[in-house]
Amino acid sequence: MFVRRNTDKLLIPIGILILLVVVSFHPKHHLRSEMPEGFFQEEHRAKKPSQDERIAWAYWEAAQMEIQWRYPYSHPLPTDPPPEFRVDAAALGPMASDPATRLLYWHRLQQVWFAPESWKSEYGWSFEWVGSPVESGAQWIKEEFARLTGG
């Protein structure tokens, strides 16, 4: 059955420590501050940003400030843009908040969402799982299963 050995006193704490490291040290993904090439396409870059480029930057910043927290890395974006994906028409003009322009940049965001060059990964410690071990454990199993199966 169970045999006690002197090495158990050493192996059990080491095993627990390894488990804590594996659970607590993982990457955090954030959208890059630089707008990816696929999000705004222009034949030539002018010294002064065009109105279209300023609108694209505003929508990219909306994605950074709002969308990446609601739909994290590797999660698909919905078909229609959420209300948080908007820009200030007063600062950029009425064309910026036009529904067609908003939908155009939402589709472009969907195109670059899964591209590795859109994301920055930073490895670090996170003890968020300590707050609710059951919920965190279930979420970790779900994320690992999705990562392993590609879905």
C-alpha positions as a printed Julia matrix, in Angstrom:
151×3 Matrix{Float64}:
   0.0    0.0     0.0
   1.68   3.16    1.24
   5.29   2.9     2.18
   6.9    5.82    3.96
  10.35   6.7     2.83
  12.69   9.43    4.02
  12.78  10.84    0.49
   9.02  11.5     0.61
   9.66  14.42    2.95
  11.71  16.01    0.2
   9.83  14.88   -2.92
   6.33  15.95   -1.83
   7.23  19.63   -1.19
   9.25  19.75   -4.41
   6.28  18.32   -6.32
   3.93  20.89   -4.77
   6.38  23.68   -5.58
   6.65  22.54   -9.22
   2.85  22.43   -9.48
   2.55  25.98   -8.09
   5.15  27.26  -10.56
   3.38  25.59  -13.51
   0.0   27.02  -12.49
   1.25  30.51  -11.61
   3.78  31.33  -14.35
   2.15  31.84  -17.74
   1.97  34.32  -20.61
  -0.27  37.35  -20.72
  -1.23  38.52  -24.17
  -1.89  42.15  -25.09
  -2.48  43.86  -28.4
   0.65  45.62  -29.57
   0.74  49.39  -29.43
   1.82  49.46  -33.09
  -1.04  49.07  -35.53
  -0.51  45.95  -37.7
  -0.1   46.42  -41.45
  -3.3   44.57  -42.27
  -5.39  46.96  -40.19
  -4.62  50.01  -42.33
  -3.49  49.76  -45.92
  -2.2   52.8   -47.75
   0.03  52.79  -50.82
   2.41  55.49  -49.6
   3.03  56.91  -46.17
   2.96  60.67  -45.96
   4.94  62.66  -43.42
   1.67  63.88  -41.94
  -0.93  61.19  -41.19
  -3.98  61.3   -43.43
  -7.52  61.5   -42.09
  -8.0   57.8   -42.88
  -4.85  56.88  -40.98
  -5.95  58.89  -37.93
  -9.32  57.11  -38.03
  -7.56  53.73  -38.27
  -5.36  54.63  -35.27
  -8.45  55.66  -33.3
 -10.14  52.32  -33.99
  -6.93  50.44  -33.14
  -6.77  52.3   -29.83
 -10.43  51.38  -29.19
  -9.45  47.74  -29.75
  -6.56  48.12  -27.3
  -8.56  49.92  -24.63
 -11.86  48.02  -24.8
 -11.99  44.99  -27.08
  -8.91  43.02  -25.97
 -10.23  42.9   -22.4
 -13.68  41.73  -23.44
 -12.48  39.23  -26.06
  -9.04  38.04  -24.96
  -6.3   36.38  -26.96
  -7.41  33.34  -29.01
 -11.11  34.08  -28.48
 -13.09  34.84  -31.66
 -14.66  38.23  -32.18
 -18.4   38.49  -32.8
 -19.74  39.18  -36.28
 -21.1   42.61  -35.39
 -19.01  45.25  -33.62
 -19.88  45.75  -29.96
 -20.94  49.21  -28.75
 -17.5   49.74  -27.15
 -15.85  49.71  -30.59
 -16.35  53.36  -31.47
 -14.39  56.56  -31.9
 -15.02  60.21  -31.09
 -16.68  61.86  -34.08
 -16.1   65.32  -32.64
 -12.32  64.85  -32.79
 -12.1   63.0   -36.12
 -15.12  64.2   -38.07
 -18.44  62.57  -38.98
 -16.82  60.06  -41.35
 -15.07  58.39  -38.41
 -18.29  57.4   -36.67
 -20.11  56.44  -39.85
 -21.51  52.88  -39.49
 -19.81  51.78  -42.73
 -16.41  53.02  -41.51
 -16.94  51.38  -38.13
 -17.88  48.08  -39.8
 -14.87  48.31  -42.15
 -12.44  48.6   -39.24
 -14.28  45.9   -37.29
 -13.75  43.51  -40.23
 -10.11  44.52  -40.42
  -9.75  43.87  -36.69
 -11.26  40.42  -37.21
  -8.67  39.77  -39.95
  -5.67  40.68  -37.78
  -7.06  39.35  -34.47
  -5.41  35.93  -34.7
  -2.19  37.15  -36.35
   0.85  36.7   -34.07
   2.23  40.1   -35.08
  -0.86  41.76  -33.54
  -0.11  40.44  -30.06
   2.65  40.86  -27.53
   3.23  38.03  -25.03
   4.75  38.68  -21.64
   5.49  35.86  -19.24
   4.91  36.56  -15.61
   3.53  35.42  -12.31
  -0.19  35.43  -11.71
  -1.85  34.27   -8.54
  -5.41  35.01   -9.71
  -6.22  31.33   -9.37
  -5.87  31.6    -5.59
  -9.09  33.66   -5.29
 -11.4   30.83   -6.33
  -9.51  27.58   -6.84
 -12.47  25.63   -8.22
 -13.42  28.29  -10.76
  -9.8   28.93  -11.67
  -9.09  25.22  -12.03
 -12.06  24.74  -14.33
 -11.05  27.78  -16.4
  -7.45  26.52  -16.65
  -8.61  23.06  -17.79
 -10.89  24.68  -20.37
  -8.11  26.95  -21.7
  -5.56  24.13  -21.83
  -8.02  21.87  -23.62
  -8.76  24.63  -26.14
  -5.03  25.27  -26.62
  -4.24  21.58  -27.12
  -7.13  20.94  -29.51
  -6.67  24.19  -31.43
 -10.19  25.38  -30.68
